[in-house]
């Protein structure tokens, strides 16, 4: 059965709808709530990341309200959009049947199952990375026309405006040009594409310039780990590589390795070489960095998706239907463990959804104790954001105690804490520090957020300041 454009769009729209319904039943993570807070203070950049996730959350919540469904719709739409481009690349490089395999693999593996849920900067990054890769394939590996080049550049700029690792997609595409298409270095279409990418990214550059390049510096430190790259961290390297196996699912990971080993299957074909380059170049960088610092698995997600058409083409061309079905079956089992862990007896610390629970119950405790005129405070950006999201009036939550630098630090500068009073939520006891800041502080309640099958979370709720 041919994977026609209407059929592909219908399947992916259905996936986005079903995933969104599922997503609405899970509480927001602290990071997602923080990006939702950004969407209420739109700007061209933030200390932690570029602004794309905030822009998209602003759009979806404008349609569906400040709800979990509205926030997480970003994740579902972005991942379905990414799979659209992955399937189309598989079709162009290997044929229609390979597109089916690529779509099946892409939908079911743990990497994308998590991507379908969480509204983080990785969601738009994966979408625009895949879109740029698709138009880049048409532009660089085929006889591309002006729209292909310009759209590749626009999507590359949007990828960089989603997350700074987005720079790896144009960098990898340039590497392909140097390997196979040096003639394009004299093409006005190529340089126009570069110009469009720079223009799309220019607001983020401007914001960084205006703020002393603080966001670039933060992410550089975050990605370098401060190790100076002098000590081999074999444990971190093993954790990262082992995580890659789990993220792809073990059977698919083996298929990917076998597809890469068969160089004769992709080395002489421009489109296939292009896909492999967009995987190998970023992955080589991440593997190198993993020797010296902690690398997050989600950083490698876009590169992994770029290799899905190659794995799908390998299964299709070698007629490995049984292997393909084994990929789907093993990945499906892992997807169940991610989405319905209690069905497999994964409780307590084994439950991967632990980090999603606790914030809503903490907000409920504050609602019961909050009095007219009370301000709301927290000890960390994630808890502050969750309180701001889950409290009905979405109050401006502040962080008075020492915490890592964030947008809250900027917003709270110059605040006279002794002029305020209210409730303060923390994971640890802070009575001495709070008394110094507010004049008075007393422990109002110890909140134990619990739910059957999940790890309990303990919060300390203080009443601070004099009314």
N, C-alpha and C positions, 0 to 999 in steps of 0.2 A: 504494500500500500504506500503510495507516494505521500510524502509529507509536504502537502501543498501549503501555501502561505495562509489561506483562511483556516486550514486545519491546525497549523502551528499556532496561530494567534488565538484560536478558540481554546486549545489545550492550555496554553499558558495563562490566559485570562481565567480559566476555571481553577488552575493551580493557585493563582493569586487570590481568588475569592475564597477558596477553601482554607488556604493558609491564614488569611486575614481573620476568618471566623475562629480558627484555632488560636491565633495570637491574642485575640481579645479576651480569652479565658485565663491568660497568664498576667501577673502583675508586671509593671515595667521594672527593668533593672535601673540601678542608680545612674549609670552612664546615659541610658536612653532619656531618663528624666532630665538630666543635665543638658542634653542637646535640645530637649523641648523648651527648657528655660531660655536657651540661646534664641530659639525661634520667636521669643517675645522681646528680644533686644537685638534685632538684626543689624549686622555690620559686616564689613568686607573681610574680616578675619577675627580669630580668637586666639588666646594664648596657647590652647592645646592643638587646634586643628584649623584648616580652612573652613569656609562658611557653608558649603553645599548642603550638608545634612540639615542645618538650621533652615535653609531656604525651602527644602523639600518638606520638612515637617510643618513649616508655616503653611505651605500649600495644602497638604492633606488635612491638617486640623482646621483650616478655613472651611473645608467641605464637610468634615465629619466631627468637628468639635474637639475640645481638649480632652480626648478619651484615649484609652489604650488602643482601640481600633484605629483612631485617627493618626496616632503617632506611628504605629507599626505598619500601617498601610504602605509607608515608604519602603520598608524592607521587602514586603511581598511584591510590590510593583517593580522595584529595582532588580530583584533576583529573577523574576520572570522575564524582564527585559534583557538581562544578561544572557539567559538561556536561549532567548530568541536569536541573538547574534552568534552564540556558540553553535547552535544547530545550523544556522545559515553558513557559517564557515566550514563546518563538516561537509555540508552538501557541496560547496564550491570546490573543496579540496579532494573529496573522496566519493561523492555521489549521494543519492537520496537515501539509501538504506543506512548509510553511515550517520546521516542526520538523525534518524530514529534512535540509533544506539547512543549518540551523543546527548540527545534530549533525555533519554532514559537514565543514563549515567548521571547527567547533570542534575536531574531532579532528585535522585534518591540518595546520593552520597552524603555523609555527615557534614561535610564542608558547606554544601548548599542548604541542607536542612536547617543548620544553624543560621545561615545567611538569610533564609526566608523569615526568621523570627525577629532578629534584633535590628532595631533602627539605629545604627551607628554609622560613622563615616565610611565604613567598609561597604555599606550598601550602595551608595552612589558611586564609590570607587569601582566596584565590580561592574556596575552597569556601564559606566563611561569607558572603562578599560576595555571591556568586551566590544563596545560599539566602535571605539577607535581602532581596535585590532581588526574588526570586520571591514571597515572602510579603508583601513590601511592595507589589508590584503588586496582589495580591489584596486587600490591606487598603486601599490608598490610591486605586488607579485603578479598582477595582471596589467593590462594596458588601461590604466585608470584615466578617467576624465576629470575635469575640473571639480565637479561636485564631490567626487570620491576623495580627492585630496583635501578639499576645504572641510568636509565633514570629519575626516580623520583628524585634522588639526583642531577643529572645534571640540570634538569629544576628548582629545588628549588634554586640551586646556581645562575642560570640565573635570576630567579625572584628577588633574593636579589641584584643582579647586575643591576637590572632595577630600583628598588626603595626599600628603606630600610624596608618598611612595608612587603616586601616579606618574611621576617623572620617568619611571622606569619603562613605561609603554612607549613614549617617543624615543627614549634612549635605545631600547631594544630594536625598534623599527629602524633607527639610524644604523645600528650595527648590521642589520640585514641588508640595508642599502650598500654599506661598505663591502659586505661579503659578496653580494650577487648583483646589485643594480647600481654600480657607480656612475653609470650614465645619467642617472636621475639627479646627481649633484649639480648638473648644469641645467636642470629643469626649473622654469619659473613656477610651475605648479607645486613642486616640493617646497620651495622657499616661501611661497604664499601660504602653504599649509603650516609651516613653522610660525609665520607671522600671525596667523589666526589663533594658533595655540597660545602664543605669547599674549595676544590681545585678550583672550578669554581668561587668562590667568593674571592679567595685569592688576585687577582690583586687589587681589591677595598680595601681590608684590607691593602695591602702594600702601596697604595697611601695615605690612611688616616694616616698610621704610619709616612710616610715621610712628611706629612703636619700637624703634630700635632693633628690628628684626628678632623680637623676642620669641615669636612662634617658631621661626626657623631654628633658633638657638635651642629652644626647649626640645624640639623633636630630634635635633642632632644629638643632644645629650642623652635623650631617651633611647635612641637607636645605637649609640656608642657604648652606653653603660658605664662610662668613666673608667674602664679598665685599662685604657691606654694601649689596648691590643698587644699586650706583652705576655699574658699568661693564657695558656690553653685551658678552656673550660670544657673538658670532655663530657662532664655530666650534662651541661646545658646543651652541648651539641647532640648528645644522645637523646635528650628530651625532645629537642626540636625535630630531629629526623624520625624518631619514633612517633611523634605527633603527626608528622606528615603522612605516615602509613595509616594512622587512625582516621585522619581527616579525609583521605581519599577512599578509605576502606581497603583492607589488606589485599583482596583479590584484584581490585582495580589498580592498586599501586604496582603489583607485579606485572599486570598488563601494560601499564605505562612504561615500566623499565624495559620490557621485551620490545615494545614499539620503538623505544629510543635506540636500543641495541641494533635493530634492523635498519642501519643507516641507508642501505640501498633503497629502502621504501620511501624515504623522504629527502635524501640529500640532493637528488637531481631535479626534483620538482619544486619550483619556486614557491608555490602556495604552501606546501608542506614544510619546506625549510623555514619559511616565514613563521609558521606556527611554532615550530620547535625552537626557533631563536627567541620568540617572545616568552617561551618557558625557561629555556636554559640560562639566558642572560640574567634575569632577576634571581632565579634559583641559585645560581652560582654565587651571586652577591650575598644572599641570605645565608647560605651554607658557610661561606667564609666568615661572615659576621658572627654566626652562631658559635664559632670556635672561641670567641673572645667575650661575648656578652649574651644576654638573654634575648632571644628573638621570638616574637609572638607568632603563633601559627597563622593568625588572620592576615598578617602582612603578606604571606605567600599565596593567599587565596586566588587573586586574579591570575597569577601565573599558572596555577594549577588548572584553572578553568580553560586557559588557552590551550592546554595540552589535551583536553577531553576529545576534540575532533581527531587528534592523532591516534589516541587509544581506540576510539570508535572505528576509525578507518582500519586499524590493525585487525580488530575483531571481525569486521565485515569482509575485508579482502582475504583473510585467512580462513574464512568460513568457520569461525570459532563460536558458533551459536551457543553451545553448552557453556563455554567460558563466559560469554556475555550474560547469560542467565544467572550464572554463579555470582557474577559481579552484582547483579541486581538483587539477588536473594540475600547475600551477605550484607550489602549496604542497607537493605530494607530492615534487617534485624537490628542493625546499629541505629537506624532512624527511629525505630520503636523505642530503643533504649534512651534516645535523646528526648523524644516527645512524650512518651508515656512510661517513664522509668519504673513507676510502681507496678506496672503489669509484669515486669521482669524481676520483681523483688529487689530493685535497687533503691534502698532506703538510706536515711541518715546521710553520712558523708559520701556515699556512693551515688546519691541523687544529684545529677548535674544541674537540676533546676533550683538547688538551694539558694543560689545568689539572687533569685527573683523574689523571694519571700521575706517578709519582715517589715519592710518599709511601710506598707499599707496599714499594718496593725499598729505600728508606732504612731502613724498619723491619727488613727482612731483614738489612741490614748490621749493625744494632745487635744483633740476635739472635745473630749470629756472634761478636761481640766481647764481649757482655755476660757479666759474671762474677757469682757469687753475692754478694748484698749491694749490687750496683750500683743507684743511682738513675738515672733517665732525665730528661734536660733537653733543651730546645729553645729556639730564639730567637724564636718567633712562635706565636701561639695556634693557627693552622691546622696547623703542623707538630707542635706538642705534641699536638693532638687526634688527628691521624692516627697518631702513634706509639702513643698510648693505645689507639686502636681496633685497630690491626693487630698489636701485640705480644700474644702468646697470653695472658699473664696480666693484660692491660689495666692496667698499673701507673699510678699517679698520676704524671703527667709535670709537671715544673715549668719555669718560665721565669725564670732568674736574671738575665739581661741585660736591658738597657733595651728595652722594646717598648711598643706602644700599650696603653692601659688596657683590661683585659678582666676576665672572672671569674677568670682565672689570677692577676691582680694582687692581687685580694682574697684568694684562697686561699693565695698565697705570702707574704703580709705577715708580717714578723717572722721569716722563715726564716734560720737560721744556716747559710750556705752552706759555711763552712769545716768544718762537722761532717759534711758529706756527700761522697760520691764517686760517680763513675759516668761516663756517656757523654752528651755534649752534641752536638746536631745543629743545624746552621745553614746558611744560604745564603751567608753571608759569613764571613771569617776574624775570630775574636774572641779570639785567644790572649792579648793583653795584658789585656783586660777579665776574661777567665776566670781568669787568674793572680791578679789582684787579688782576685777574689771567693773562689776556692777554694784559693789558695796555690800550687797547681801545675796546669798545663794543657799537654798536648802533643797535637799533631795525630796522630790514630790512623789516619785513612784519609780519602782524598778519594773520595767515592761519586759515580759518574756513572751516573745512572738513564737508561737509553735503551731504546727500543723502535722497531722499524722503522716508519717513517711518522710518528713523533712527534718533537717537539723534545726534545733531551736536557736533563736537569736535573743540576746539579752541587751536591753537598752537602759540607760539611766536618764531619767527625766527630771530636770531641775526647774524650780521656780526662782527666777533671778530678778534683781532690782526691786525697788520700792514703788508701789503704786501711788 
